[in-house]
């Protein structure tokens, strides 16, 4: 990340024990592709996927809460080892509350990255609220941090590395690749 870190955001990210991801516009660029039989397809960024795996390796739990229901998202979550997945419905707050209660976490220990107005109820509550440059203005006004990379184009990797650095785990996690 080229810009200097905001130290308040570093402190917020250091407390994150659960990072929740929106899908459309965050894990993807927001485009929906339909096949000839009406099947929906989405494109995910491989760098984002590795970022999620590295975050999990550091001990941070991960989850997906998405308003849209998609078998593609379920498959991607399974591939990445994300066990907490809620899909379907604009009410994201109910599954959010259930998840943090299930995990015994406070809102301050949770990070969330979203891009649209359906994400506002969660973004307004979490300790580390993140958005992407292609997010809606209402979302930007509630976010603590806005990534440099766009949704579906490395934003998730960027926020995962931000958390790893804030928690002092980046160098340790990266040593496995520095052979």
N, C-alpha and C positions, 0 to 999 in steps of 0.2 A: 504494500500500500504506500503510495507516494506522499500523501499528506500526513502531517504530524498527528499523532494520536491525541484525542481529547482525554485528559486524565480522568475526568468524571466517568466517561464511558469505559475506560480501562477498569476502574473500580467496579462498575456495574457488571462488566463481563467476567471479572474475577470471581463473582459470586454465583455464576450460572452453573447449575447442576443438571438442568434439563433445557435443551434447545428444541423449540418447536418450529417446524417449517410449514408454510403455506406451499401450495403446489403451483397453480397457474399464475404466471408472472414472477415467480420466485425460483422454484426448481425448474421451471420451463420459461420460455420467453413470452408465454401467454397465448401463443398460437394454438389453434385446434385444427387438426388435420383429419379429414374423414375419408375412409376408403370407399370403394365402390358398393360395398354392402352396408354402408352406414357406420362401420366400426370407427371409433375414435382412436387416434394415435397421437402421442406426445413425444417430444424430443427432450432428453435429459442430457446434462453436461457431465462428462466423465470426471472432470476436475472437481466439480461439486460433490460427486459421489465419494471420491477419495477423501475430500475434506470431512465429510460426515463420518467416514470410517475412522479417520484419525482422531476426531473429536470423541467418538465412542471409545477408542483405545485409551484415551486419556482419562476416562471415567465419567464423562458427561453423557447422560442419557439423551436420546433423540426421539422425536415424535413428529407425526404429520397430522395436521388438522386442515382439511380441505372442504370447501363448500360443494365441489363437484365430485361425483362418484365415477370412478374409472378403474377398470381391471388393470390397466397399464400402471397406474399408481400403486396398486396393491403388489404387482409384480416387482416394480422398482424398489418399493419398501422392503419386500422380502429379500431381494438381491443385496440390499445394503444392511440388512439385519435390524431394521427399524421395526420393533414389535408393537409400538403404540401408534396405531393408524386409525383416524376417524375420517370418514368420507360421507358427504351428503348432507345438505342443509345449510342454510345461512346462519343458523345459531351455532357459532363456534364456542361461545362462552360456556355452555353446559358441558361439552366434552372436556374443555380446558379445566374447569373446576373439578370434574370427576377425576381427571388424570392427576392433578397435583395433590388431591386428597389421597388417591390410591398410592402415590409415591411418597406421601408425607412431606411434601415440600411447601415452602411459602411462595407467594407470587414473586417476591424479590429474588428468589433463586432460579427463576425461569427467564429464558430469553425467547423471543418470538420474532420471526422475520415474515413480514407480509407486505402487500402492495395495494390493496383495495379497501373500500369502506367496510366490507364485511369483516375485516381484520381489526377494526378499531376497538371493539370491546376487549379483545385480548391485549392489543398494543397499549391500551390505556392502563393496564394493570400490572404488566410484567416489569421485572427489574431492569431488563435490557431489551428495549424495543428497537427493532431494526427495520429499515425499508430499503428499497432499491431505487435507483434513479428514475426508473420508469413507473414508480408508484404514484398514486393519486396525491394531490396537494394536501388533502385532509389527513392522509396517512403520514406524509412528511412532517406535518405540524405536530404529530404525536410521537414521532420516532426520536429516540436518543441518538441514533447513528444511521446514516445513509451510506450504503456501499458505493464504491466507485464503479464497480462492474454492474452491469444490468442483470436482471432476472434471466435465468437460463444461460447466462454468459459468464459464470464464475462468481456471482455475488455470494452464493452459499459457501464456496471455498474460502472466499475472502473473510466472511464473518466467522467461519470455523477457525481459521488461522488467527484472527483477532482474539478470539476467546482463548485459544491455546497460548498465545503470547501473554495475554492478561493474567493467565493462571500460572505462568512460568513453566509451561509444559512443551512449548514449541521445540526447543533445542533437543530435549529428551526424545520426543516423538520422532523427530527428523533423523536422529542418529542411525536408525535402522536402514536409511537410504544412502547414507554417506559412507559407503564401504570402500 
